[in-house]
Amino acid sequence: MQFVPEREIEQVEKPYNGQTVRKIRFIVREPGTDNNSEKSFDVGKRSARLIIAKLKEGHTSLKIERIGSGKDTLYIPTPVVPSAQ
């Protein structure tokens, strides 16, 4: 995913299993799609800390790996290094 750093990261509330939970919303683009449009990507606080750390290092293109499910879902970001030509 290509994170859009100039867009504000915000906290949102979403329903989950009859409760309201807080998520961190990032605006992203998916490279390779026809329209390259922006969409939201909502994650929990633990995943958000990992993603924000990579963004602070200057990485905006990240491969996201999902581990777990439900409340135990964790998204692990890995920087995507452009191939040298």
C-alpha positions, -999 to 999 in steps of 0.1 A, spaced: 0 0 0 11 35 -7 4 56 24 -5 93 17 16 112 43 2 146 36 -33 133 47 -40 135 84 -41 104 104 -72 103 125 -89 83 152 -124 69 143 -150 49 162 -164 18 145 -189 -8 157 -175 -43 164 -195 -72 179 -220 -48 194 -194 -25 209 -178 7 197 -140 4 192 -115 31 184 -93 26 153 -66 47 137 -74 57 101 -47 60 74 -54 72 38 -38 48 13 -35 41 -24 -31 6 -38 -5 6 -65 -14 -13 -97 -51 -4 -96 -65 13 -126 -77 45 -109 -51 47 -81 -79 62 -59 -75 69 -22 -92 48 4 -92 45 42 -73 18 61 -84 14 97 -62 -5 122 -59 -9 160 -34 11 181 -7 -16 182 -7 -19 144 -8 19 140 23 23 162 42 0 139 30 18 107 37 52 121 73 42 130 79 32 94 63 65 81 86 85 104 116 66 89 105 80 56 89 49 41 55 55 24 53 24 4 46 -5 27 37 -42 24 12 -50 50 10 -86 65 -20 -95 86 -15 -118 115 -44 -131 137 -81 -124 135 -107 -104 153 -94 -84 182 -61 -102 180 -54 -89 145 -20 -73 140 -8 -57 108 30 -59 103 44 -32 79 75 -39 58 90 -12 36 88 -18 -1 122 -10 -18 118 2 -54 137 -21 -78 169 -5 -93 168 -1 -131 
